[in-house]
Amino acid sequence: MKNLYVKKRKNRLPLLAPLALALLLAACDKAPPTPAASTTTSRSLPLMSASAGAPLEYMAVGSVVSDQRVEVASRLSGYIREIVVQEGDRVRRGQLLARLDASDVEGGIRQGQAASGAAEAALRDAQIDLERFQRLFERGSVSDNELRKVRLKFEAAREARNQARAGLDTALAQRAYAEITSPVDGVVVARQKRTGDLAVPGAPLLTLESGRGLLFETFVAEGQVAAITTGKPVQVSIDGRPAPLQGTVSRVVRSGDPVSRSYQVKIALPEAAGLMPGMFGRAAFALGASPAPLVPRRALVERGGLTGVFVVDGEGRARFRWLRIGREWPDQVEVSAGLAADERFVAAPVPALLDGDLMTAAKEAR
């Protein structure tokens, strides 16, 4: 049985050999496959390199304040007869603000006038006695000691007259203090007293703020105050104003708040229409430059919900690169991750630009 199986296998081999030869010849007659044509698009678009040097800024909020804030007080003690201004009124230097009850002052003036008159009369009488004794002394009718006593009496009367005159002048000056006038041009921002209240020397009646010499007052963290110096330019943005103001650091108070760990900084502002004390704003202090690269907004594209740029690789092909955006400005953004400062990218991409497109004859853009 085994010999019969071997004999059948030997008879099958001559039949398979011609079939394999025919298949091999058919395969040799076919032409080799042609490679598929490339679909890569070549584009000529401006390129640029990412530039470093994004400005470092420290932002602090604050308010506009007046450099001339005046607490108007009375030098007299008396009842307020009238306050002729209200909060928000604009006043001029020397304008009447309030009147006090001057009854006591008038009484003092009358007393001063009476004392001055009595002193003048006493002085005249002492002068007559001195002249008479002088003549008697020349005739030898009185002694030198008597003449000396009369002269001392005259000197005392003259000093009493001078003292009475000084008292009268003081009383007259008090009359001027009964009418309180504005020391500056400004605006009434507060009324601490009302008509009928008792005015006490040193206690403020009104608060005035001058519209000139406005400052922007803010507080800076202790980690940044060392970089802020007097005379340094600062950009101040005031809410409600279309353009920022260029201010200058006027004063830095080198004594910090122990609770907030912040330091007071005052920035001098230029004269500007509509600028008033109390306005809220933000001050941007320039602290140098950052190594983070800057990218113009026109170079940014969005793919799949991600914002990035087309970076040109070593083969000259555009590759989309997602970027992490930091600070933003009207015409450029800061890249915090995704791009190195020396890498080239497409400066003005077109909507048809695809990942892998070949960038040819590209010119560098700035």
C-alpha angles and dihedrals in degrees: 000000000000093000091053092055092050091050092053092052090051091053092052098056096069088056096053096048097067091048094054091047092053093051091050092052092049090053092051092053092061118093118243115265115266116232116248116262115257117254096195113133121219117215135184109215132151115265132199140180122243111257123216126215107085107177116255112224135180114209121207129175124223147136139261111256134179118251088211109055109161128194105207112211137169125251090205134066110232147106118287109246096185142351107203100190135066134206111287095025116135113228135190128224109277094018116142113256106169143353126219129207101266099189093114090046092053089049090052091050092053090049090050091050092050093048091048091051093050091048091050090052092048090050093051091050091048090050092052090051091048093052092047094049090046090059092045091050091053089054091046095245095124132038128246090250092057091050090050092054092050091049091052089050089053092049091050091050091051092051090048089052091051091049092051091050091051090051091051092050090051091050091049090050090053088058089062090053091058087076111059116206133187116268094201143023107262150098130294105240101170142016113207095177137042135207109290096026120124114255114216124192110263096015110115119243099181138009119221130189123199117228090216127079095029119187135196109228120202141151124239127204116251091245092062104035093086090065094052116086135173113273095025114138116245130187111227121194115198119200111250095023118107097216132038121247124237107232135175129225104254103175137004115197104216093204116088132210106256091214103047096025090225134130128221117244125184121201122199112229128206122245108277132170114250095016110137137172114268097038115139122232149143131251120211112205115198109226101174134275134315125223090228113114124248123225126191115240092237089065094058119101133178122229123173092346092307125113119220147116137262106254118201110231129207092277092054094253125137113244122186111235123190114226134203106225121215124176119002135212130183094266105019144027136214117241113218095178139005104047136065122218094245099046120112122228139171107280097198111021121192123222091248094057111119134192109271098025113146115243109216132176088004118170124214116252130203 
